[in-house]
């Protein structure tokens, strides 16, 4: 990608960045052709508003410091995109291009509204993040990390604080909240793009995690393959998927069709009304079950308490978490659930090996390592040519401070 238009910039410290080694995304040429003074000036500048473009590809806007690398079908998800920009750069908004993209767009719109409402960073997020990342050591975060489906950035903030460089990606308008969540972490960057087609070269990342995202995609298996293709050989993937209750008593599985039916009804309602109903569910279902589990544990029946639906994970959490997660669970039109065996097969199909599961809540957390030589590499490289100059250029990243930095690849 190269910057073809810069409307507004901001000075920035080049924290942790060095000059490009292969390709200069600012001037669209090999890095060796850029003199040191020009490179230093580039490193000290954040592009807040502008336009980027790959050679021969469509133009993409940079708005509020976030590159919006989206197809026409999803441009409507960008808040405050000027009509004049669409016209002048030959783009169009086609929200109903296909049934697949329309479903994807509707899901992203719902999550965007959710995270604009639940935008504050809560103290509860720290222990929940530790639970999600309990399979990883600090060393996993030392390289280049991708948060595939960052939402409002609550897990990205935890991961970026571990070190290395983090890129947070999401299709929805929640990226604008993620920028605020990651404030003060100059090693973090935000991009609005599709998880099905991450705008990066394959074999780029040392760690990719996707927590509670892939099971909401129209085709989670395709999404996992696309995400895993961007891991370096030997890189680690961590995912959290809704489980098929395969480690729970039979009455859990008997209740699931009823719960799923309620979700399908609520998800079809206007989002403000669906959110209100989810508040009612949090008060009348989530909260009483947590209180019941807490009581059983207090009277010396911890194993019985563990069998109370929702208690094992939500015990001790604030009501705001219960409300947020009820919206996440019931106001989303698309949901898939997987058993351990099904996830093992999915990760194998994505060229991930050494598959491990965590036996702690939430279920299922699963990790895998990218195979040394993956047969799907070629198709990933072909897709990368559509967003990188000559198929071997840089990826475009952007900072949590509202910046657009050129990656050092």
ChimeraX attribute file (.defattr): number of C-alpha atoms within 10 A of each C-alpha:
attribute: neighborCount
match mode: 1-to-1
recipient: residues
	/A:1	30
	/A:2	24
	/A:3	23
	/A:4	16
	/A:5	16
	/A:6	15
	/A:7	11
	/A:8	14
	/A:9	16
	/A:10	15
	/A:11	13
	/A:12	16
	/A:13	11
	/A:14	17
	/A:15	11
	/A:16	9
	/A:17	16
	/A:18	13
	/A:19	19
	/A:20	19
	/A:21	13
	/A:22	15
	/A:23	27
	/A:24	26
	/A:25	27
	/A:26	18
	/A:27	14
	/A:28	18
	/A:29	15
	/A:30	14
	/A:31	18
	/A:32	13
	/A:33	10
	/A:34	15
	/A:35	9
	/A:36	11
	/A:37	9
	/A:38	9
	/A:39	16
	/A:40	13
	/A:41	11
	/A:42	19
	/A:43	20
	/A:44	15
	/A:45	17
	/A:46	24
	/A:47	29
	/A:48	24
	/A:49	21
	/A:50	22
	/A:51	22
	/A:52	23
	/A:53	22
	/A:54	23
	/A:55	17
	/A:56	12
	/A:57	14
	/A:58	17
	/A:59	25
	/A:60	24
	/A:61	26
	/A:62	28
	/A:63	23
	/A:64	18
	/A:65	28
	/A:66	28
	/A:67	28
	/A:68	27
	/A:69	25
	/A:70	22
	/A:71	18
	/A:72	16
	/A:73	18
	/A:74	27
	/A:75	23
	/A:76	18
	/A:77	22
	/A:78	20
	/A:79	11
	/A:80	9
	/A:81	15
	/A:82	10
	/A:83	11
	/A:84	8
	/A:85	15
	/A:86	17
	/A:87	10
	/A:88	9
	/A:89	13
	/A:90	9
	/A:91	16
	/A:92	15
	/A:93	15
	/A:94	15
	/A:95	19
	/A:96	14
	/A:97	12
	/A:98	11
	/A:99	11
	/A:100	12
	/A:101	17
	/A:102	17
	/A:103	17
	/A:104	22
	/A:105	21
	/A:106	18
	/A:107	21
	/A:108	24
	/A:109	20
	/A:110	21
	/A:111	24
	/A:112	23
	/A:113	17
	/A:114	23
	/A:115	22
	/A:116	17
	/A:117	14
	/A:118	17
	/A:119	19
	/A:120	13
	/A:121	14
	/A:122	12
	/A:123	9
	/A:124	13
	/A:125	16
	/A:126	14
	/A:127	11
	/A:128	18
	/A:129	16
	/A:130	14
	/A:131	16
	/A:132	23
	/A:133	21
	/A:134	12
	/A:135	16
	/A:136	13
	/A:137	10
	/A:138	11
	/A:139	10
	/A:140	19
	/A:141	21
	/A:142	17
	/A:143	14
	/A:144	21
	/A:145	28
	/A:146	29
	/A:147	24
	/A:148	28
	/A:149	25
	/A:150	28
	/A:151	30
	/A:152	30
	/A:153	28
	/A:154	21
	/A:155	25
	/A:156	29
	/A:157	26
	/A:158	16
	/A:159	25
	/A:160	23
	/A:161	16
	/A:162	16
	/A:163	19
	/A:164	19
	/A:165	22
	/A:166	32
	/A:167	24
	/A:168	31
	/A:169	27
	/A:170	27
	/A:171	30
	/A:172	29
	/A:173	25
	/A:174	28
	/A:175	29
	/A:176	27
	/A:177	21
	/A:178	28
	/A:179	28
	/A:180	17
	/A:181	21
	/A:182	27
	/A:183	15
	/A:184	13
	/A:185	19
	/A:186	22
	/A:187	22
	/A:188	28
	/A:189	30
	/A:190	33
	/A:191	29
	/A:192	27
	/A:193	24
	/A:194	22
	/A:195	22
	/A:196	19
	/A:197	17
	/A:198	26
	/A:199	26
	/A:200	23
	/A:201	25
	/A:202	22
	/A:203	18
	/A:204	19
	/A:205	24
	/A:206	23
	/A:207	25
	/A:208	26
	/A:209	26
	/A:210	21
	/A:211	20
	/A:212	18
	/A:213	21
	/A:214	25
	/A:215	23
	/A:216	19
	/A:217	22
	/A:218	21
	/A:219	15
	/A:220	18
	/A:221	18
	/A:222	18
	/A:223	21
	/A:224	23
	/A:225	20
	/A:226	20
	/A:227	24
	/A:228	29
	/A:229	26
	/A:230	27
	/A:231	26
	/A:232	21
	/A:233	20
	/A:234	17
	/A:235	24
	/A:236	24
	/A:237	26
	/A:238	23
	/A:239	24
	/A:240	22
	/A:241	25
	/A:242	21
	/A:243	20
	/A:244	18
	/A:245	18
	/A:246	14
	/A:247	13
	/A:248	12
	/A:249	10
	/A:250	10
	/A:251	10
	/A:252	16
	/A:253	14
	/A:254	10
	/A:255	10
	/A:256	13
	/A:257	11
	/A:258	10
	/A:259	12
	/A:260	14
	/A:261	11
	/A:262	13
	/A:263	22
	/A:264	16
	/A:265	13
	/A:266	21
	/A:267	21
	/A:268	12
	/A:269	13
	/A:270	11
	/A:271	19
	/A:272	14
	/A:273	13
	/A:274	20
	/A:275	24
	/A:276	13
	/A:277	18
	/A:278	26
	/A:279	21
	/A:280	14
	/A:281	17
	/A:282	22
	/A:283	15
	/A:284	11
	/A:285	16
	/A:286	22
	/A:287	19
	/A:288	13
	/A:289	20
	/A:290	23
	/A:291	14
	/A:292	16
	/A:293	24
	/A:294	20
	/A:295	14
	/A:296	17
	/A:297	15
	/A:298	11
	/A:299	9
	/A:300	10
	/A:301	13
	/A:302	15
	/A:303	12
	/A:304	11
	/A:305	23
	/A:306	17
	/A:307	14
	/A:308	16
	/A:309	18
	/A:310	17
	/A:311	21
	/A:312	19
	/A:313	16
	/A:314	21
	/A:315	18
	/A:316	12
	/A:317	15
	/A:318	13
	/A:319	15
	/A:320	14
	/A:321	16
	/A:322	23
	/A:323	22
	/A:324	18
	/A:325	17
	/A:326	21
	/A:327	27
	/A:328	17
	/A:329	18
	/A:330	24
	/A:331	29
	/A:332	22
	/A:333	20
	/A:334	19
	/A:335	19
	/A:336	15
	/A:337	14
	/A:338	18
	/A:339	16
	/A:340	20
	/A:341	9
	/A:342	13
	/A:343	21
	/A:344	20
	/A:345	13
	/A:346	18
	/A:347	24
	/A:348	18
	/A:349	15
	/A:350	23
	/A:351	21
	/A:352	27
	/A:353	19
	/A:354	13
	/A:355	16
	/A:356	15
	/A:357	18
	/A:358	17
	/A:359	11
	/A:360	14
	/A:361	13
	/A:362	17
	/A:363	22
	/A:364	24
	/A:365	26
	/A:366	22
	/A:367	23
	/A:368	23
	/A:369	24
	/A:370	26
	/A:371	20
	/A:372	13
	/A:373	11
	/A:374	13
	/A:375	10
	/A:376	14
	/A:377	14
	/A:378	12
	/A:379	12
	/A:380	19
	/A:381	18
	/A:382	13
	/A:383	17
	/A:384	24
	/A:385	20
	/A:386	19
	/A:387	26
	/A:388	25
	/A:389	22
	/A:390	13
	/A:391	16
	/A:392	15
	/A:393	26
	/A:394	28
	/A:395	23
	/A:396	28
	/A:397	24
	/A:398	29
	/A:399	28
	/A:400	30
	/A:401	25
	/A:402	27
	/A:403	28
	/A:404	30
	/A:405	27
	/A:406	26
	/A:407	20
	/A:408	18
	/A:409	17
